[in-house]
């Protein structure tokens, strides 16, 4: 029986899945199994994986397209390991990733069931030319924003956090499932990934987990996240839409009035951002719908009425307003400096 099961869901990712698998095969820790769940790919994924299947380097299963959550859950049901890790088919693990996370978790075995690490983004042309000089947590100022009440214990390399972390995640999701190592038992207790969510399913999972359990943080990055131009995460409208679905789901289960107020404002902010996305595409009714929802949930931005006017007023009126504004600003500058 392997100690760790690495679950790799894939959908039409033949260009990258081999690189993901090889990053697991090159791990310094060797007591693992690789489970590839093909979520209805229509490209040549099965064909290029045949050598790995034949040599029993991976377990492969094909299913009709049901989404990444269903694919990961299917992989979990197939797994034999005491612990599970997840890797998307277009991402890569550092060669010490499994060993570092497993060792960290063993050092806190009585106080945490899962460990998360930092991540680094990279473009299609390889991790030797990283997109970001900063890691995910450095960019998001995770440690600076983390309330002291969340920290149970900390040293140079690790940090044990309590369920107060749940409140911090309402601001945004600081974690990536690619850096998660969790006991299979704990994963099943939380209920797995919500299969109704096509996106933001990891955020939803971390909400449910952090509300009940401690999380161990390993400060070093152990996963590389590929930035693919055509990937789902590049479509802001999908990001904002599913963020609101997750937050509204959270809102229904929350009883603390202060947290409810915070969640409502975050829903309002996401609605505003979605409205702005529609504004750039001149989709008037979607803009009005999103801005209205934003206000209903307690978020207001001073730019909202200007965006609405820009969509409603005829272009010749907007053009004259721009000319008058430019002339006014120019006169102000002339009066100040001449």
Secondary structure, 3 states (H helix, E strand, C coil): CCCEEEEEEECCCCCCHHHHHHHHHCCCCCCEEEEEEEECCCCCHHHHHHHHHHCCCCEEEEECCCCHHHHHHHHHHHCCCCEEEECCCCCEECCCHHHHHHHHHHHCCCCCCEEEEEEEEEECCCCCCECCCCCHHHHCCHHHHCCHHHEEEECCCEEEECCCHHHHHCCCCCCCHHHCEEEHHHHHHHCCCCCCCCCCHHHHHHHHHHCCCCEEEEEEEEEEEEECCCCHHHCHHHHHHHHHHHHHHHHHHCCCHHHHHHHHHHHHHHHHHHHHHHHHCCCHHHHHHHHHHHHHCCCCCCCHHHHHHHHHCCHHHHHHHHHHHHHHHHHHHHHHHC
